[in-house]
Amino acid sequence: VGLDVGLAFIRWLTGAENLHYGLWTGLDVTAGNLKAAQEAYTAKLFGYLPLGPLRILDIGGGAGETARKLLALGHSVEIVVPSAFLAGRCRETASSAKVHECMFEAFAGQGPFDLCLFSESFQYIPMAESLPKCSKLLAPGGLVLIADCFRTEAYMGRAQHGPQAGGGHKLAAFRQEIAGSALRIIDEADITEAVAPSIDLEQQLFNVIGHGVTRLSDEVRQKKPRAHWALARFVGLFLSVRRRANLMRRLTGQDRTSAAFCHFNRYMIVKLSSNLPSTQP
């Protein structure tokens, strides 16, 4: 339900079903610029693609928007996505792509692929599963392209810092995993500051919703106290006191900011190869 509503909203706002961050360099952080920011992100990501046409495995392909654009560039694309709802959207949005409705860990395709792509999906798969599997699926000279959040050493867990935007594997652990794998980093970019304003825009949206909920609640409490009491009891059947408090903090709080995002995360674009030497010292 959340995905359905979220995609409907983003499609209404931007005309597309992109589920990723925007690249805000040179743009005012407003809802009206979200489409341009997301298009800038995609252009940045596609700038890391080698010359095609390529056989691409889009791992965690969202609603199929990235695959659709890759197909339009002449690439062949297969999508791995575990959600039945998103798999359905992929089949409609990127109709000529082959869709595998499963977790990447259960993906049984043989490839070979010229490129394994993780666009904000790498963080959901154990690195001990994702990297070795990609190595086996790649054609000679094949690449892995990752664009995702990684946690910094400053992040010590939810218990200490509370809910914080971003997420993903620890960046240091990722580098350690790469060092012990058959893959080597051949290019990378840190675009944290450029994508971080997406967090501010998201929080502004939730604050607008929170303002509406608060105003409506206050009005009902004042004019129809019994109805307000009944509504509160009804909501309590589904949400505990703690969950309600967390929800209102999400809707009315100001602690999810781009500055906090930059402190606890690094957003990286990383290109890896199994056949070329590392560019890392």
Salt bridges, closest charged atoms under 4 A:
GLU17 OE2 - ARG11 NH1 2.09
GLU17 OE1 - ARG89 NE 3.10
GLU65 OE1 - ARG68 NH2 2.82
GLU78 OE1 - HIS100 NE2 2.63
GLU92 OE1 - ARG89 NH1 2.88
GLU101 OE1 - ARG91 NH2 3.67
ASP114 OD1 - ARG55 NH2 2.71
GLU188 OE2 - ARG175 NH2 2.85
ASP190 OD2 - ARG266 NE 2.99
GLU193 OE2 - ARG266 NH2 3.21
GLU202 OE1 - ARG250 NH2 3.22
GLU202 OE1 - ARG256 NH2 3.20
ASP218 OD1 - ARG221 NH1 2.94
GLU219 OE2 - LYS223 NZ 2.78
ASP255 OD2 - ARG249 NH2 2.63
